[in-house]
Amino acid sequence: MRLRRATGLKVLEARKFLQTEPPLLCQRIVQAHEFRLAKAPLRRSLRDPIEDDPATAPIVAQAYLKAEAFVDERFGKDYRRYRDRSVWREVERILRDEHQIVWFSPGRMNPGSTI
Protein backbone atom coordinates (compact mmCIF):
# COMPACT_ATOMS: atom_id res chain seq x y z
CA MET A 1 0.00 0.00 0.00
CA ARG A 2 1.68 3.17 -1.24
CA LEU A 3 -0.11 5.48 1.19
CA ARG A 4 1.04 3.40 4.13
CA ARG A 5 4.66 3.56 2.95
CA ALA A 6 4.38 7.30 2.41
CA THR A 7 2.89 8.07 5.82
CA GLY A 8 4.12 5.32 8.12
CA LEU A 9 0.54 4.73 9.26
CA LYS A 10 -0.44 1.28 10.50
CA VAL A 11 -2.51 -0.86 8.14
CA LEU A 12 -5.89 -0.12 9.72
CA GLU A 13 -5.06 3.58 10.11
CA ALA A 14 -4.10 3.80 6.43
CA ARG A 15 -7.28 1.99 5.40
CA LYS A 16 -9.43 4.36 7.49
CA PHE A 17 -7.53 7.35 6.08
CA LEU A 18 -8.23 6.18 2.53
CA GLN A 19 -11.93 5.80 3.34
CA THR A 20 -12.40 9.13 5.09
CA GLU A 21 -10.06 11.60 3.38
CA PRO A 22 -10.38 13.10 -0.12
CA PRO A 23 -8.79 11.01 -2.89
CA LEU A 24 -6.86 14.08 -4.05
CA LEU A 25 -5.16 14.34 -0.64
CA CYS A 26 -4.17 10.66 -0.73
CA GLN A 27 -2.83 11.04 -4.27
CA ARG A 28 -0.77 14.10 -3.33
CA ILE A 29 0.69 12.39 -0.25
CA VAL A 30 1.93 9.53 -2.42
CA GLN A 31 3.29 11.98 -5.02
CA ALA A 32 5.09 13.98 -2.32
CA HIS A 33 6.64 10.81 -0.90
CA GLU A 34 7.87 9.71 -4.33
CA PHE A 35 9.29 13.20 -4.98
CA ARG A 36 11.08 13.14 -1.64
CA LEU A 37 12.62 9.75 -2.38
CA ALA A 38 13.76 10.82 -5.85
CA LYS A 39 14.80 14.45 -5.46
CA ALA A 40 14.69 15.63 -1.85
CA PRO A 41 15.86 12.82 0.45
CA LEU A 42 16.81 15.25 3.23
CA ARG A 43 13.30 16.69 3.45
CA ARG A 44 11.84 15.44 6.72
CA SER A 45 8.16 16.03 6.13
CA LEU A 46 5.89 15.85 3.13
CA ARG A 47 4.58 18.98 1.47
CA ASP A 48 1.98 19.42 -1.22
CA PRO A 49 3.52 18.69 -4.64
CA ILE A 50 2.09 21.92 -6.04
CA GLU A 51 4.75 23.71 -3.97
CA ASP A 52 7.41 22.07 -6.18
CA ASP A 53 5.53 22.50 -9.47
CA PRO A 54 7.10 25.36 -11.50
CA ALA A 55 3.65 26.51 -12.62
CA THR A 56 2.18 26.90 -9.12
CA ALA A 57 5.21 27.32 -6.84
CA PRO A 58 5.39 31.14 -7.23
CA ILE A 59 1.67 31.44 -6.49
CA VAL A 60 2.00 29.34 -3.34
CA ALA A 61 5.06 31.32 -2.23
CA GLN A 62 3.17 34.58 -2.69
CA ALA A 63 0.20 33.18 -0.75
CA TYR A 64 2.57 32.25 2.10
CA LEU A 65 3.90 35.82 2.22
CA LYS A 66 0.38 37.29 2.25
CA ALA A 67 -0.74 34.82 4.92
CA GLU A 68 2.25 35.51 7.16
CA ALA A 69 1.66 39.26 6.88
CA PHE A 70 -2.03 38.77 7.70
CA VAL A 71 -1.29 36.62 10.76
CA ASP A 72 1.40 39.04 11.97
CA GLU A 73 -0.97 41.97 11.55
CA ARG A 74 -3.86 40.23 13.26
CA PHE A 75 -2.03 38.57 16.16
CA GLY A 76 1.25 40.47 16.37
CA LYS A 77 4.77 39.39 15.50
CA ASP A 78 5.26 37.79 18.92
CA TYR A 79 2.43 35.34 18.28
CA ARG A 80 4.03 31.89 18.33
CA ARG A 81 1.49 29.42 19.61
CA TYR A 82 -0.23 27.72 16.68
CA ARG A 83 1.20 30.35 14.31
CA ASP A 84 2.01 27.75 11.63
CA ARG A 85 -1.54 26.44 11.67
CA SER A 86 -2.93 29.97 11.40
CA VAL A 87 -0.66 30.69 8.44
CA TRP A 88 -1.59 27.39 6.77
CA ARG A 89 -5.29 28.10 7.19
CA GLU A 90 -4.83 31.52 5.59
CA VAL A 91 -2.68 30.12 2.73
CA GLU A 92 -5.38 27.55 2.04
CA ARG A 93 -8.05 30.27 1.96
CA ILE A 94 -6.01 32.56 -0.31
CA LEU A 95 -5.23 29.80 -2.80
CA ARG A 96 -8.81 28.56 -2.83
CA ASP A 97 -10.56 31.93 -3.03
CA GLU A 98 -8.16 33.93 -5.20
CA HIS A 99 -6.62 31.26 -7.44
CA GLN A 100 -9.06 28.29 -7.33
CA ILE A 101 -6.16 26.05 -6.25
CA VAL A 102 -6.61 23.16 -3.85
CA TRP A 103 -3.67 23.09 -1.45
CA PHE A 104 -3.08 20.80 1.51
CA SER A 105 -1.17 22.04 4.53
CA PRO A 106 1.81 20.16 6.00
CA GLY A 107 -0.48 19.12 8.83
CA ARG A 108 -2.79 17.35 6.37
CA MET A 109 0.08 16.02 4.23
CA ASN A 110 1.69 14.27 7.23
CA PRO A 111 -1.05 12.28 8.97
CA GLY A 112 0.01 10.64 12.18
CA SER A 113 2.74 13.21 12.85
CA THR A 114 2.69 16.11 15.27
CA ILE A 115 3.49 18.97 12.95
N, CA, C and O of each residue as an XYZ file, in Angstrom:
460
protein
N       0.843     -1.172      0.000
C       0.000      0.000      0.000
C       0.894      1.242      0.000
O       1.648      1.482      0.943
N       0.794      2.011     -1.060
C       1.679      3.166     -1.241
C       1.436      4.254     -0.200
O       2.384      4.895      0.256
N       0.188      4.468      0.178
C      -0.111      5.478      1.189
C       0.515      5.109      2.527
O       1.044      5.971      3.229
N       0.458      3.855      2.872
C       1.035      3.399      4.134
C       2.544      3.623      4.146
O       3.094      4.075      5.151
N       3.215      3.311      3.042
C       4.662      3.555      2.952
C       4.976      5.041      3.052
O       5.960      5.435      3.677
N       4.139      5.858      2.435
C       4.378      7.300      2.412
C       4.185      7.947      3.779
O       4.877      8.906      4.120
N       3.245      7.422      4.560
C       2.892      8.066      5.822
C       3.436      7.368      7.056
O       3.610      7.993      8.102
N       3.704      6.079      6.938
C       4.116      5.321      8.122
C       2.941      4.920      8.998
O       3.133      4.434     10.112
N       1.724      5.122      8.500
C       0.542      4.725      9.263
C       0.460      3.212      9.339
O       0.970      2.505      8.470
N      -0.185      2.722     10.385
C      -0.437      1.283     10.496
C      -1.492      0.902      9.460
O      -2.167      1.768      8.903
N      -1.627     -0.384      9.209
C      -2.510     -0.858      8.137
C      -3.936     -0.358      8.320
O      -4.520      0.194      7.388
N      -4.501     -0.543      9.504
C      -5.886     -0.124      9.718
C      -6.029      1.400      9.678
O      -7.040      1.916      9.201
N      -5.026      2.114     10.175
C      -5.062      3.580     10.112
C      -5.039      4.050      8.660
O      -5.779      4.959      8.283
N      -4.189      3.426      7.851
C      -4.099      3.801      6.434
C      -5.408      3.493      5.717
O      -5.866      4.280      4.889
N      -6.007      2.358      6.031
C      -7.279      1.987      5.405
C      -8.368      2.996      5.765
O      -9.133      3.425      4.901
N      -8.435      3.374      7.051
C      -9.428      4.357      7.487
C      -9.163      5.716      6.825
O     -10.099      6.404      6.419
N      -7.899      6.093      6.721
C      -7.531      7.351      6.083
C      -8.015      7.369      4.639
O      -8.585      8.360      4.182
N      -7.787      6.278      3.925
C      -8.232      6.180      2.528
C      -9.751      6.292      2.404
O     -10.258      6.833      1.421
N     -10.470      5.786      3.393
C     -11.932      5.797      3.343
C     -12.526      7.152      3.727
O     -13.620      7.501      3.283
N     -11.808      7.912      4.550
C     -12.399      9.135      5.092
C     -11.841     10.423      4.493
O     -12.496     11.462      4.577
N     -10.679     10.386      3.905
C     -10.060     11.603      3.379
C     -10.272     11.707      1.869
O     -10.514     10.702      1.200
N     -10.180     12.925      1.337
C     -10.379     13.095     -0.117
C      -9.330     12.339     -0.930
O      -8.157     12.311     -0.558
N      -9.748     11.728     -2.036
C      -8.794     11.007     -2.886
C      -7.639     11.888     -3.365
O      -6.515     11.410     -3.515
N      -7.913     13.171     -3.606
C      -6.858     14.076     -4.050
C      -5.763     14.209     -2.992
O      -4.580     14.258     -3.331
N      -6.141     14.269     -1.724
C      -5.156     14.341     -0.643
C      -4.296     13.080     -0.626
O      -3.073     13.166     -0.519
N      -4.920     11.924     -0.729
C      -4.175     10.657     -0.729
C      -3.206     10.600     -1.911
O      -2.062     10.169     -1.767
N      -3.669     11.034     -3.065
C      -2.830     11.042     -4.266
C      -1.630     11.969     -4.072
O      -0.506     11.612     -4.428
N      -1.860     13.144     -3.515
C      -0.765     14.099     -3.327
C       0.224     13.638     -2.268
O       1.416     13.928     -2.374
N      -0.239     12.932     -1.258
C       0.687     12.390     -0.248
C       1.635     11.399     -0.904
O       2.841     11.436     -0.660
N       1.099     10.520     -1.728
C       1.935      9.531     -2.422
C       2.900     10.236     -3.371
O       4.078      9.883     -3.427
N       2.415     11.227     -4.115
C       3.291     11.981     -5.022
C       4.414     12.677     -4.250
O       5.566     12.661     -4.683
N       4.085     13.281     -3.119
C       5.092     13.978     -2.317
C       6.138     13.006     -1.789
O       7.325     13.327     -1.742
N       5.699     11.825     -1.394
C       6.636     10.811     -0.905
C       7.575     10.361     -2.022
O       8.780     10.228     -1.808
N       7.030     10.130     -3.199
C       7.867      9.710     -4.329
C       8.841     10.819     -4.736
O       9.984     10.536     -5.095
N       8.396     12.073     -4.683
C       9.290     13.198     -4.983
C      10.416     13.266     -3.960
O      11.577     13.473     -4.313
N      10.065     13.091     -2.698
C      11.081     13.141     -1.643
C      12.118     12.043     -1.831
O      13.315     12.285     -1.670
N      11.677     10.854     -2.164
C      12.620      9.753     -2.384
C      13.545     10.023     -3.556
O      14.733      9.706     -3.506
N      12.992     10.615     -4.620
C      13.762     10.815     -5.849
C      14.628     12.073     -5.828
O      15.766     12.050     -6.297
N      14.097     13.167     -5.287
C      14.795     14.445     -5.460
C      15.099     15.210     -4.183
O      15.912     16.134     -4.209
N      14.482     14.862     -3.080
C      14.691     15.629     -1.848
C      14.795     14.697     -0.638
O      13.973     14.781      0.275
N      15.790     13.815     -0.622
C      15.858     12.824      0.455
C      16.081     13.420      1.844
O      15.797     12.761      2.845
N      16.579     14.640      1.924
C      16.813     15.253      3.230
C      15.569     15.945      3.792
O      15.555     16.355      4.952
N      14.546     16.070      2.983
C      13.296     16.695      3.446
C      12.639     15.765      4.456
O      12.379     14.600      4.156
N      12.371     16.278      5.652
C      11.844     15.435      6.722
C      10.346     15.200      6.627
O       9.867     14.114      6.953
N       9.612     16.191      6.189
C       8.163     16.027      6.128
C       7.686     16.207      4.687
O       8.387     16.748      3.833
N       6.485     15.737      4.463
C       5.892     15.848      3.134
C       5.240     17.206      2.985
O       4.681     17.749      3.938
N       5.315     17.751      1.780
C       4.578     18.976      1.475
C       3.862     18.787      0.157
O       4.250     17.958     -0.667
N       2.822     19.558     -0.030
C       1.980     19.419     -1.216
C       2.837     19.566     -2.477
O       3.603     20.523     -2.591
N       2.717     18.633     -3.420
C       3.521     18.692     -4.640
C       3.347     19.974     -5.451
O       4.228     20.319     -6.238
N       2.241     20.685     -5.279
C       2.086     21.920     -6.041
C       3.112     22.970     -5.604
O       3.357     23.933     -6.331
N       3.710     22.792     -4.422
C       4.753     23.713     -3.970
C       6.052     23.517     -4.746
O       6.903     24.406     -4.759
N       6.212     22.369     -5.388
C       7.407     22.073     -6.177
C       7.149     22.178     -7.679
O       8.081     22.071     -8.476
N       5.902     22.386     -8.065
C       5.532     22.499     -9.473
C       5.890     23.910     -9.959
O       5.430     24.892     -9.377
N       6.705     24.024    -11.018
C       7.104     25.359    -11.498
C       5.930     26.269    -11.855
O       6.054     27.491    -11.781
N       4.811     25.695    -12.234
C       3.654     26.507    -12.619
C       2.949     27.122    -11.411
O       2.427     28.233    -11.503
N       2.929     26.418    -10.286
C       2.181     26.899     -9.123
C       3.060     27.337     -7.957
O       2.575     28.005     -7.044
N       4.327     26.981     -7.968
C       5.214     27.320     -6.837
C       5.251     28.822     -6.541
O       5.167     29.198     -5.372
N       5.373     29.698     -7.547
C       5.392     31.141     -7.233
C       4.078     31.631     -6.616
O       4.082     32.522     -5.767
N       2.969     31.053     -7.042
C       1.666     31.442     -6.493
C       1.571     31.029     -5.033
O       1.094     31.796     -4.197
N       2.023     29.819     -4.726
C       1.999     29.341     -3.343
C       2.935     30.184     -2.482
O       2.583     30.540     -1.357
N       4.114     30.504     -2.993
C       5.063     31.324     -2.231
C       4.468     32.697     -1.931
O       4.615     33.213     -0.823
N       3.809     33.276     -2.901
C       3.167     34.583     -2.694
C       2.043     34.471     -1.671
O       1.866     35.364     -0.842
N       1.289     33.387     -1.724
C       0.202     33.183     -0.750
C       0.769     33.046      0.659
O       0.185     33.561      1.613
N       1.907     32.355      0.799
C       2.566     32.247      2.105
C       2.934     33.626      2.637
O       2.708     33.918      3.811
N       3.503     34.483      1.775
C       3.901     35.821      2.219
C       2.681     36.632      2.666
O       2.721     37.301      3.698
N       1.605     36.569      1.890
C       0.384     37.287      2.255
C      -0.195     36.753      3.558
O      -0.645     37.522      4.407
N      -0.183     35.434      3.713
C      -0.744     34.816      4.916
C       0.078     35.174      6.156
O      -0.481     35.467      7.213
N       1.402     35.149      6.022
C       2.247     35.510      7.157
C       2.030     36.969      7.558
O       1.969     37.287      8.746
N       1.914     37.844      6.580
C       1.656     39.260      6.876
C       0.305     39.432      7.567
O       0.180     40.212      8.511
N      -0.697     38.706      7.098
C      -2.026     38.774      7.702
C      -1.992     38.306      9.149
O      -2.537     38.970     10.031
N      -1.352     37.161      9.399
C      -1.286     36.616     10.762
C      -0.492     37.554     11.667
O      -0.882     37.783     12.812
N       0.613     38.098     11.168
C       1.398     39.041     11.966
C       0.596     40.290     12.301
O       0.668     40.803     13.418
N      -0.167     40.776     11.329
C      -0.975     41.973     11.555
C      -2.104     41.695     12.547
O      -2.411     42.520     13.407
N      -2.697     40.548     12.413
C      -3.856     40.226     13.256
C      -3.463     39.864     14.680
O      -4.118     40.290     15.632
N      -2.388     39.073     14.836
C      -2.028     38.567     16.159
C      -0.756     39.180     16.726
O      -0.459     38.994     17.906
N      -0.008     39.901     15.919
C       1.254     40.471     16.370
C       2.426     39.562     16.031
O       2.268     38.349     15.893
N       3.593     40.160     15.899
C       4.773     39.390     15.501
C       5.252     38.431     16.585
O       5.992     37.491     16.296
N       4.838     38.659     17.828
C       5.259     37.786     18.924
C       4.378     36.548     19.059
O       4.641     35.678     19.889
N       3.346     36.477     18.250
C       2.426     35.338     18.285
C       3.153     34.083     17.819
O       3.576     34.009     16.665
N       3.303     33.116     18.680
C       4.030     31.891     18.327
C       3.152     30.645     18.423
O       3.276     29.727     17.611
N       2.285     30.618     19.395
C       1.486     29.419     19.609
C       0.522     29.213     18.442
O      -0.295     30.084     18.142
N       0.621     28.096     17.810
C      -0.234     27.723     16.681
C      -0.089     28.661     15.484
O      -0.976     28.700     14.631
N       1.000     29.412     15.401
C       1.204     30.350     14.306
C       1.210     29.624     12.962
O       0.570     30.065     12.007
N       1.946     28.498     12.896
C       2.015     27.754     11.633
C       0.628     27.360     11.153
O       0.310     27.501      9.972
N      -0.194     26.869     12.062
C      -1.545     26.444     11.666
C      -2.380     27.631     11.190
O      -3.170     27.506     10.254
N      -2.203     28.764     11.829
C      -2.927     29.971     11.404
C      -2.485     30.396     10.006
O      -3.308     30.771      9.172
N      -1.188     30.335      9.763
C      -0.664     30.688      8.441
C      -1.174     29.692      7.410
O      -1.616     30.093      6.334
N      -1.121     28.412      7.719
C      -1.586     27.392      6.768
C      -3.057     27.590      6.426
O      -3.451     27.478      5.266
N      -3.862     27.882      7.437
C      -5.289     28.095      7.194
C      -5.498     29.273      6.242
O      -6.348     29.222      5.353
N      -4.713     30.333      6.439
C      -4.835     31.517      5.590
C      -4.313     31.235      4.172
O      -4.911     31.685      3.195
N      -3.199     30.491      4.056
C      -2.682     30.118      2.734
C      -3.738     29.319      1.979
O      -3.991     29.564      0.800
N      -4.347     28.367      2.668
C      -5.381     27.547      2.040
C      -6.538     28.418      1.537
O      -7.039     28.209      0.432
N      -6.957     29.386      2.346
C      -8.049     30.273      1.961
C      -7.666     31.140      0.759
O      -8.451     31.291     -0.177
N      -6.459     31.707      0.788
C      -6.006     32.564     -0.308
C      -5.956     31.782     -1.620
O      -6.461     32.242     -2.644
N      -5.351     30.610     -1.581
C      -5.227     29.804     -2.804
C      -6.593     29.368     -3.324
O      -6.834     29.366     -4.531
N      -7.476     29.002     -2.413
C      -8.814     28.556     -2.825
C      -9.638     29.712     -3.381
O     -10.232     29.593     -4.453
N      -9.677     30.829     -2.659
C     -10.562     31.934     -3.034
C     -10.021     32.784     -4.182
O     -10.785     33.216     -5.046
N      -8.717     33.026     -4.197
C      -8.161     33.933     -5.201
C      -7.635     33.229     -6.447
O      -7.564     33.829     -7.519
N      -7.263     31.947     -6.306
C      -6.624     31.260     -7.438
C      -7.313     29.944     -7.818
O      -6.896     29.287     -8.772
N      -8.347     29.557     -7.095
C      -9.055     28.293     -7.328
C      -8.084     27.103     -7.334
O      -8.190     26.201     -8.165
N      -7.140     27.123     -6.391
C      -6.155     26.052     -6.250
C      -6.430     25.305     -4.957
O      -6.604     25.911     -3.900
N      -6.469     23.984     -5.053
C      -6.612     23.156     -3.852
C      -5.213     22.869     -3.326
O      -4.377     22.300     -4.028
N      -4.971     23.271     -2.086
C      -3.666     23.092     -1.455
C      -3.886     22.424     -0.105
O      -4.832     22.744      0.615
N      -2.990     21.484      0.229
C      -3.076     20.804      1.509
C      -1.900     21.219      2.377
O      -0.752     21.220      1.931
N      -2.192     21.565      3.606
C      -1.167     22.036      4.533
C      -0.252     20.886      4.952
O      -0.612     19.720      4.794
N       0.928     21.206      5.484
C       1.810     20.156      6.000
C       1.131     19.302      7.064
O       1.411     18.109      7.175
N       0.254     19.898      7.833
C      -0.480     19.123      8.826
C      -1.353     18.043      8.206
O      -1.472     16.947      8.755
N      -1.964     18.347      7.063
C      -2.788     17.351      6.372
C      -1.932     16.383      5.557
O      -2.302     15.222      5.383
N      -0.785     16.857      5.057
C       0.079     16.015      4.225
C       0.859     14.988      5.047
O       1.415     14.043      4.486
N       0.905     15.161      6.357
C       1.688     14.274      7.229
C       0.809     13.690      8.322
O       1.004     13.995      9.498
N      -0.162     12.849      7.953
C      -1.049     12.284      8.971
C      -0.261     11.398      9.933
O       0.669     10.692      9.545
N      -0.658     11.460     11.174
C       0.012     10.643     12.180
C       1.225     11.327     12.789
O       1.822     10.800     13.727
N       1.600     12.493     12.272
C       2.744     13.212     12.851
C       2.214     14.399     13.659
O       1.039     14.756     13.575
N       3.091     14.983     14.423
C       2.694     16.109     15.272
C       3.312     17.401     14.764
O       4.051     18.081     15.476
N       2.997     17.719     13.533
C       3.490     18.968     12.952
C       2.652     20.094     13.486
O       2.879     21.252     13.137
